[in-house]
Amino acid sequence: MVGKLPQGLAPEDVGALLSHVPLPGEGGLEGEVEWVRVVLGELQRNGCAEVFSVEQFVGDAVAYADGWVAKGKRKEKVNYTWSRTFP
């Protein structure tokens, strides 16, 4: 799970934590993927995301996205943590 605030942390605190992470530029997918890596790491370090392998997640996400594009799909839910079910 990503985004559940730990007790004592407000949304503004998360904004402050992430304010130093520069937004990706016009460089394309690599910059955006790196931004996701950095943000997920920051969220994990501050208790705002469950601990999981960010590298494995990024690799899986890019592979799934490539597959969806190849099949002409736009959206699909994937339960990455395997510890919860989707409604």
Secondary structure, 3 states (H helix, E strand, C coil): CECCCCCCCCHHHHHHHHCCCCCCCCCCHHHHHHHHHHHHHHHHHCCCECCCCHHHHHHHHHHHHHHHHHHCCCCCCCCCCCCCCCC
